[in-house]
Structure formats: C-alpha cells, structure tokens
C-alpha cells in the first residue's frame, strides 16, 4: 500500500492564545505584514495612524478591544467580520489594557499643584466610588473587563517565575525596626532568585517591595533609603508626601529590582507603593486576594498583621488543605508571640495541617531573618519545622 510522502518541513508549534494577542503597535505591524489579523485580539493599541493597513489586511474573526482608529477603518473591519469594542470616553483608566501598571503611570501628576488627588490612581478611585453603588450594569461590566485584562497581563508577566508572597499589615510605619526587617526580607528573597509579590500597598507590603527594589545594589543603599523614607513615616496625613519620598529614593537609585504589587481600589484609602515595579491593581478585592495567593507558587510569608492578614492565612490554607491547586505550598508565619498570643492563628493552622499533606509545609519562626530560609527549605524538603 503506498504511503504519503513525509514532509521535510519542521512541525509548527500550535498557535496559542498568547500568540493571537496583539498588545503593542510593533506586534500589530508584524501581523499586518503577514496579511491577516484573522482570529487575533488587538488590545488597547492606538491604530489611528494605521488606517491604510487596516483597510488592506484580512480581519475576519479579529477582535479589537479599545483600539482608537479612524471611523472609516472601524466600519471597514466590522464589515469584514471583525468585532470592534471602541474606547470608552471619559474613563480615568483603560478597561482593555494589555499591560500591568507602573508606579510612574499610577502616580502621574504627583508633583503638580494638586498632588496625589490629580493622579490616575486617585481619579480611578473617585470613579469607583461614584459608580459602585448606583447599580449601573455598564460600570460593573467595565470593572469586570478591566480586572480580567489585568489578570491576563499578570499571568503573562509571571510566566515561568517562582513567586513568593509576602503578606502583612498596612500600618507598619517607615522608620521602625519591623519595616526595616520586612525590607531586608524582600531583599533576601529577591537575591535568591524568587519574585516577590505583595498586596502592593503601604506598610509591610511596601517594605518587601522596597527590599526587592534594593536587591541589585550594595547593602548600604537599603540603609540609606530607609533613612530617607523615615521622614514620611505614613501615607497619612499626606499621600503626596509619602509617595514623593518613595520617588525620591527611586530617583536617587534608578533601575532597581523587579517585584509585583497587587493592590485594590476597594481599599481606596490605601495608595499603591512605588517600589513594586509592576502593579496589578484591581477593583474587585476578592479577585485580587485570591489571585495573589494563587500565584504565590513558591510559598507565602505572613508578617504580623491584623484581620486582613489573618484572612489571608486561611484563604491560603484552604487550597493547601484540600490540595485543590496541587501540591501544598510553603506557609511561614513570622513572630511567634504575635501568632500564638496576640492573634493565635498558628495553633489553628497547625491543627488543620495535622496528618495532611500541608503538615510538612508550614512553619512558625521568630524573626524575618529566619523566614527566607524557611520558605526555601519547606519548598524543597518534606521535613517539618
């Protein structure tokens, strides 16, 4: 029986969703040069200067999400079978954004006359406050689309990374020993090759992101940065002064290390911190919290905190208990007195873990100096602390 000749062409890898996403003008130009945008998703790319290309290229099955374009081009691509979701005028944020936020983007305008109140971060919170209670389904849809776009960008940013979450209270003030310790912890984790992820706000979260930012520099840099930041210990009464001190540090030592912050406009009184190089900011706090914990695939370190941190401990313990996300990941609680006396979460966590797979992945340590070693040890060894 004759056989079909074997092709000498190498097998092509399957086209993935990421391959079909176009998030920059350069990616658009590359796809347009191939003659087709069929099946692609073009996300928040300004195409006002690409009318000629849009009129010439195949667009059947393409989806354009918030892409400014000439009205004639928009009509033409629709007629050829594309879906076009136009930009929404008057919003202080882009619901279709293809990338995470940067501190410079969210704090744009901070140095102006109106300070923080004029920044995109503050204006987005004001919009949220106006729309969240009026029952407008359109505003709800915009928030949901935005948050899903941010999740997609976060997954792209973290692809292949070993992520360790650092949780802790927003009230931890700059200039304290606790803040300095959290910063040293973030630096140690980043220097060991882990990606630090926090809730992206002030206090312990900022300190851990600061430590990751300081990781590429010689050790004295962090000590000097801590002294500069101590002049504005809290985001109250002035977010402008608090954030300005952080940008002063960034300006003096540009090009710091990467880390992730995952804040929320739900807690609008808590601004994001400027030391997380990439900010995944959400409207929905539940989506934000679950997403932060789920993406911390190398474990989570819990610094002393209050109700929010306690909630995060058991939000993280539940999938570890049921192994619903696979093998349990390390959980390290820092400060024995805090977690056994002031807020005794440790005895309950230990009882939950007994005779479960997570039992060998939990630890209670006395200090931040022990925490980085503990999370690495628990991630590589079945032995219990």
Order of alpha helices (4+ residues) and beta strands (2+ residues): alpha-beta-alpha-beta-alpha-beta-alpha-beta-alpha-alpha-alpha-beta-alpha-beta-alpha-alpha-alpha-beta-beta-alpha-beta-alpha-beta-alpha-beta-alpha
